[in-house]
Each structure stands twice: as C-alpha cells, then as structure tokens.
Amino acid sequence: MATQSTDVCIAGGGPAGVMLGLLLARAGVDVVVLEKHPDFFRDFRGDTVHPSTLNLIDALGLRARFDAIAHTPLERLDVVLNGIRIHAVDFASLPAPNRSVTLMPQWDLLDLLADAGAQHPSFHLRMDAEVTGVIERDGRVTGIRTRDGDEITARLVVAADGRTSTVRRALGLVPREIPVDTDVLWFRVPRPARPVPDTLAWANRAGLAITIPRPDYLQCALLVPKGSLDALREAGIGAFRERVGRVVPRLADVVGAIGSFDDVKHLNVQIDRLPRWWRPGALCIGDAAHAMSPVFGVGINYAVQDAVAAARVLIPALRPGASSPARTTADAVDAACAAVQRRRAWATATMQRVQRAAHRFLGTGQVARLLDNPPTRTQRAVLRVALPLLRPVLARVVGYGFRPERL
Ligand SMILES: Cc1cc2nc3c(=O)[nH]c(=O)nc-3n(C[C@H](O)[C@H](O)[C@H](O)COP(=O)(O)OP(=O)(O)OC[C@H]3O[C@@H](n4cnc5c(N)ncnc54)[C@H](O)[C@@H]3O)c2cc1C
C-alpha cells in the first residue's frame, strides 16, 4: 500500500476531470487525476466539441495542437423532416472565431488535455487507477482509496467519475432522477456511395435518428422507447436494419454493415441532478453531479464548463501561498465548493428542463406531424418566419448552453 498527499485528488479522467486537473495544475495547484481505465479509448461517448470549449482551447493556447488532430467542423446542422431538409442551426450567428461545433473523437481531446497538463510539474495523471472509496476524518473527506489499496490524502476530493460515480456513492450523495421515456441505440455505418449532406437528425413517422459525420463513417443513433431493447433484439437485426432504413432512407444501402446487436450500443438515457453537489472536503462535477440527456449533445460541454467554474473559485482557495491556518483554508475550500454549485446548478437545471420538454415532444412522435411533404401553405409561411428567428437561438443554446464560463 502506498500513500501520497496532494492538494486536489480528482476521481475520473473524463472531460470534467482532465480539464479541471489541467486548469488547477496551470495555476500551480498540486493535483492527482485517477482514471480507472488504462487509456482514454472508449467508443462511443460523444465527439462534440462545442464553441464554448473551442474558446477555452484558444484561451489555453492549445489551438495549434487541436488543429493538428483530425476533426470535422460543422458550421450548420440540418434536420430532415418527412424528407424535407431544414437548415435548423447556423453557428455563423455566434461571435468569432468559433462558429462551429467540431467533431473530434473524445479520446483525442482527452489526450490533448492530458498532454497539456503533463507540461506542468504539479499535474499527475494516473491511468489504470480505480478509486474505490473515500477517507473521512471528523466528518470531513480527507482523501481517497484505490482498488490497489493506495491512499491519497488531499485538501479536496473531486468526484468526476461520471454518471455512475463511485465517489458520489461513497459520499452518500444521491441524485434526483428526472424521468425520461427514451433510450438511444448507437451504431455506425459506412458513408453511402452517393454522398449525404451533413445532417444531424432525420425524423418521419418511422422514428427519429441522428447521424454524426465522421471522416470514414456515420455515427448514428436511433431513438427508441425506454425498455424496448429486448423486443427489438427479439425481432432480429434484419428488422432493426430495415427500421433504420425507413427512418433514414439514404442509409438503406449501408445498413447491412450493422452485423448484429453486438454492433449496437445501448445508451440508457438518464437525466438526474444532485440536490447538493458537495460535502466538506469533496465536490462532484460533470456527470457525477448531473447526467444530461443526449438532446443537443451538451454533456461534454457542461462537464467542461463545470471544470472551468470550479477552477475559478478553487484556485484562490488552494493556490500555494494562500497563507491561512488549516481550518480557515478548509472553510475557504468548502465555500468554493458551495459557490460551484450556486454557479452551475441553474445552468444545469435549465438545460435539463429544456431536454425534458424535448423528450416529451419526441416521445409522442409529434415531430413527424410538424411538417407535411409537400408542406402546406401555412407550414411554409410558419417556416419562413420561425426559422430565421429560431436558428440563432438554437446556435446559442447548442453552442454555449446556459451561463457559459470563461477562464
Ligand atoms: C453513448 C454516449 C454518447 C454520448 N454522446 C454525447 C455527445 O454527442 N455529446 C456530448 O456532449 N455528450 C455526449 N455524451 C455524454 C458525455 O459523454 C458525458 O456527458 C461527458 O463525457 C461527461 O463527462 P464527465 O467527465 O463528467 O464524465 P465521463 O466522461 O463519464 O468520465 C468519467 C471518467 O471517470 C472514469 N471512472 C469511472 N469510475 C471511476 C473510478 N471509480 N475511479 C477512477 N475513474 C473512474 C471513467 O472511466 C471515465 O473516464 C454521450 C454519452 C454516451 C454514454
């Protein structure tokens, strides 16, 4: 058993944990990030790098290294509704320079952030290191334990270990679930021979699907009623392929690439939020504090935004030379944790409310009834008026979320 001491010990090397580790280490705070997997390679957990995160990449001076990694900027997002292409989101309305959502495999982004962290002597990333519990003394969290029996004591423990957070459970914090009736099935297909314009969503009476363009293939998602996976499996992969082909007719030629249900990953859509994000000596951020629905693809963005908000208030409380007696420092750290929740809870709750409303709408199949093909005169008139008003609002909500953070 080894023991180690640090300022901040972060459980979880996802977007929230690695970003917070980098931001703290840049400010000279000693930080240990523990990731249970030996690498960041886990397909598929979302690839979207939003304008707010791109702004952060710029502010961190990482743009040249980011640009050197293969990625796909999407300046607009189209939706195909009953066969009619609608130009729904246009990031051109956002302030320069970042006017696109960029698709980059999450492991590449995490590698970039971890490499940037490694430039700072106070950044310590330990891979293959699973946190199994917390150490407490007199009602205060003072460190963590790992699967290998190591103990790391810290002035602050951060739970950034995702939506099934072990640390959150060890802290006795229980998230409040917000019911949703949809699940998502993720799979990939080759790009069809006849190119398909970049399209985010396809909806018709057969269902709703998402297609995320990657350089060599399309990462796809089919929305299904919660709990329907067993019935789909029973109906067989042929029926599943046929359904995908009905929702996205342009994919009918390539759905054969979905070999079996082993190629289909089930995302149990979950929306939840902790009533209290911290306890003395410990703070939850990212999915550990709030699981987001995939609607608008904001999970990574929100995890990163939590990290920025946390770094901003924690650095003054933790920075070397913050010369206060031990108890006062602990109080300052706890006050900073409370400030993180105050800052981020509204932004999170508001987005979750919007996501829940979207689920209610999508779940009833009403989306397919929005537009006939061909559209009626009224529908055409509504689209002409509503779309130009809606586009910048959607660009802002998708691109930044609510209450975006700055370094
Ligand atoms: C299938 C799928 C598709 C998604 N698509 C999108 C998308 O398109 N856009 C988007 O923005 N979001 C998407 N999301 C959500 C997004 O992945 C999360 O919201 C985001 O990654 C949350 O970041 P996080 O750092 O809080 O947690 P996570 O990314 O979950 O990271 C937690 C990390 O902690 C590690 N860990 C867990 N337990 C322990 C432990 N005990 N000890 C040490 N380490 C531990 C995990 O291995 C993981 O690396 C998707 C999620 C899924 C599952």
The ligand as an SDF file (V2000), in Angstrom:
LIG
                    3D

 53 58  0  0  0  0  0  0  0  0999 V2000
  -23.1390    6.6430  -25.8240 C   0  0  0  0  0  0  0  0  0  0  0  0
  -22.9430    8.0750  -25.3860 C   0  0  0  0  0  0  0  0  0  0  0  0
  -22.9860    9.0950  -26.3110 C   0  0  0  0  0  0  0  0  0  0  0  0
  -22.8120   10.4220  -25.9080 C   0  0  0  0  0  0  0  0  0  0  0  0
  -22.8290   11.4170  -26.8370 N   0  0  0  0  0  0  0  0  0  0  0  0
  -22.5390   12.6980  -26.4630 C   0  0  0  0  0  0  0  0  0  0  0  0
  -22.3900   13.7390  -27.4290 C   0  0  0  0  0  0  0  0  0  0  0  0
  -22.5090   13.5250  -28.6390 O   0  0  0  0  0  0  0  0  0  0  0  0
  -22.0800   14.9800  -26.9910 N   0  0  0  0  0  0  0  0  0  0  0  0
  -21.9220   15.2580  -25.6540 C   0  0  0  0  0  0  0  0  0  0  0  0
  -21.6290   16.3890  -25.2960 O   0  0  0  0  0  0  0  0  0  0  0  0
  -22.0650   14.2820  -24.7330 N   0  0  0  0  0  0  0  0  0  0  0  0
  -22.3420   13.0150  -25.1000 C   0  0  0  0  0  0  0  0  0  0  0  0
  -22.4470   12.0280  -24.1630 N   0  0  0  0  0  0  0  0  0  0  0  0
  -22.3250   12.3990  -22.7430 C   0  0  0  0  0  0  0  0  0  0  0  0
  -20.8980   12.6710  -22.3980 C   0  0  0  0  0  0  0  0  0  0  0  0
  -20.0900   11.5620  -22.7360 O   0  0  0  0  0  0  0  0  0  0  0  0
  -20.8160   12.9540  -20.9050 C   0  0  0  0  0  0  0  0  0  0  0  0
  -21.8010   13.8920  -20.5250 O   0  0  0  0  0  0  0  0  0  0  0  0
  -19.4680   13.5490  -20.5590 C   0  0  0  0  0  0  0  0  0  0  0  0
  -18.4480   12.6990  -21.0130 O   0  0  0  0  0  0  0  0  0  0  0  0
  -19.3760   13.7500  -19.0680 C   0  0  0  0  0  0  0  0  0  0  0  0
  -18.0430   13.9920  -18.7090 O   0  0  0  0  0  0  0  0  0  0  0  0
  -17.5100   13.5990  -17.2750 P   0  0  0  0  0  0  0  0  0  0  0  0
  -16.0570   13.9130  -17.2960 O   0  0  0  0  0  0  0  0  0  0  0  0
  -18.3580   14.2300  -16.2400 O   0  0  0  0  0  0  0  0  0  0  0  0
  -17.7600   12.0400  -17.1220 O   0  0  0  0  0  0  0  0  0  0  0  0
  -17.2700   10.8330  -18.0330 P   0  0  0  0  0  0  0  0  0  0  0  0
  -16.9900   11.2600  -19.4100 O   0  0  0  0  0  0  0  0  0  0  0  0
  -18.2320    9.7360  -17.8010 O   0  0  0  0  0  0  0  0  0  0  0  0
  -15.8760   10.4640  -17.3960 O   0  0  0  0  0  0  0  0  0  0  0  0
  -15.7710    9.7970  -16.1750 C   0  0  0  0  0  0  0  0  0  0  0  0
  -14.4350    9.0940  -16.1710 C   0  0  0  0  0  0  0  0  0  0  0  0
  -14.2510    8.5250  -14.8920 O   0  0  0  0  0  0  0  0  0  0  0  0
  -13.7420    7.2170  -15.0200 C   0  0  0  0  0  0  0  0  0  0  0  0
  -14.1420    6.4970  -13.8180 N   0  0  0  0  0  0  0  0  0  0  0  0
  -15.3360    5.9890  -13.5070 C   0  0  0  0  0  0  0  0  0  0  0  0
  -15.3310    5.4460  -12.2830 N   0  0  0  0  0  0  0  0  0  0  0  0
  -14.0780    5.6120  -11.8150 C   0  0  0  0  0  0  0  0  0  0  0  0
  -13.4360    5.2660  -10.6060 C   0  0  0  0  0  0  0  0  0  0  0  0
  -14.0880    4.6230   -9.6290 N   0  0  0  0  0  0  0  0  0  0  0  0
  -12.1270    5.5760  -10.4440 N   0  0  0  0  0  0  0  0  0  0  0  0
  -11.4470    6.2400  -11.4260 C   0  0  0  0  0  0  0  0  0  0  0  0
  -12.0040    6.5810  -12.6090 N   0  0  0  0  0  0  0  0  0  0  0  0
  -13.3130    6.2850  -12.7890 C   0  0  0  0  0  0  0  0  0  0  0  0
  -14.3670    6.6940  -16.2860 C   0  0  0  0  0  0  0  0  0  0  0  0
  -13.6090    5.6490  -16.8460 O   0  0  0  0  0  0  0  0  0  0  0  0
  -14.3640    7.9470  -17.1610 C   0  0  0  0  0  0  0  0  0  0  0  0
  -13.2000    8.0640  -17.9180 O   0  0  0  0  0  0  0  0  0  0  0  0
  -22.6110   10.7080  -24.5300 C   0  0  0  0  0  0  0  0  0  0  0  0
  -22.5710    9.6720  -23.5920 C   0  0  0  0  0  0  0  0  0  0  0  0
  -22.7300    8.3650  -24.0120 C   0  0  0  0  0  0  0  0  0  0  0  0
  -22.6480    7.2630  -22.9730 C   0  0  0  0  0  0  0  0  0  0  0  0
  1  2  1  0
  2  3  1  0
  2 52  2  0
  3  4  2  0
  4  5  1  0
  4 50  1  0
  5  6  2  0
  6  7  1  0
  6 13  1  0
  7  8  2  0
  7  9  1  0
  9 10  1  0
 10 11  2  0
 10 12  1  0
 12 13  2  0
 13 14  1  0
 14 15  1  0
 14 50  1  0
 15 16  1  0
 16 17  1  0
 16 18  1  0
 18 19  1  0
 18 20  1  0
 20 21  1  0
 20 22  1  0
 22 23  1  0
 23 24  1  0
 24 25  2  0
 24 26  1  0
 24 27  1  0
 27 28  1  0
 28 29  2  0
 28 30  1  0
 28 31  1  0
 31 32  1  0
 32 33  1  0
 33 34  1  0
 33 48  1  0
 34 35  1  0
 35 36  1  0
 35 46  1  0
 36 37  1  0
 36 45  1  0
 37 38  2  0
 38 39  1  0
 39 40  1  0
 39 45  2  0
 40 41  1  0
 40 42  2  0
 42 43  1  0
 43 44  2  0
 44 45  1  0
 46 47  1  0
 46 48  1  0
 48 49  1  0
 50 51  2  0
 51 52  1  0
 52 53  1  0
M  END
$$$$
